[in-house]
Amino acid sequence: MKKFFAGILVVIMAVVIWGCPKDNSLEKMRENELKKLDEFIDLHYHDSVPKASGLYYIEEIKGEGDSILPGDRVQVFYATWTLDSVLVDESEGYTVGHRFEPLEFTVGKSEVIKGLEEAAQYMQLHTKAHLVLPSEVAYGQNGKGSIPGFTTLLMEVEVYKVYPFRRPDEE
């Protein structure tokens, strides 16, 4: 039985070692992502400036009320695409003009990708914004599911509801 598990371990190690891209390949993938990102920004959002994290936040409709803070629970409608215009995710019905089921998350709890969590803190109730999310604030070098590593994502996000966290100093 020990030989069986040892054999499986050797196979797993071989897949990990030979199946992973080499460092220079990762560097090339990152360079390719940055080149595509620069071209996209120049074409569509040439006067936008990235936040310190690399996130591009482009507000389309100004919201109302207080800014969303860590601890607040929010509901958003959204759609996510790659730079090549491939839809990779959306709140149900969003791209066909319906708002069926929003995504709900607590800001500051790492329940969503870093870029969306950061962007939420620039928003208020009913804000609508476009986000350009380089891989470091999206799914990183490993990707997720059908999204390859080093993929910049585009999001359109609308804040539907905000449930403020009751802070002790507010009671």
Buried (B, 14 or more C-beta within 10 A) or exposed (E): EEEEEEEEEEEEEEEEEEEEEEEEEBEEBBEEBBEBBEEBBEEBBEEEEBEEBBBBBBEEEEBEEEBBBEBBBBBBBBBBBBBEEEEBBBBEEBEEEEEEEBBBBBBBEEEBBBBBBBBBBBBBBBBBBBBBBBBBBBBBBEBBEEBBBBBBBBBBBBBBEBEBBEEEEEE
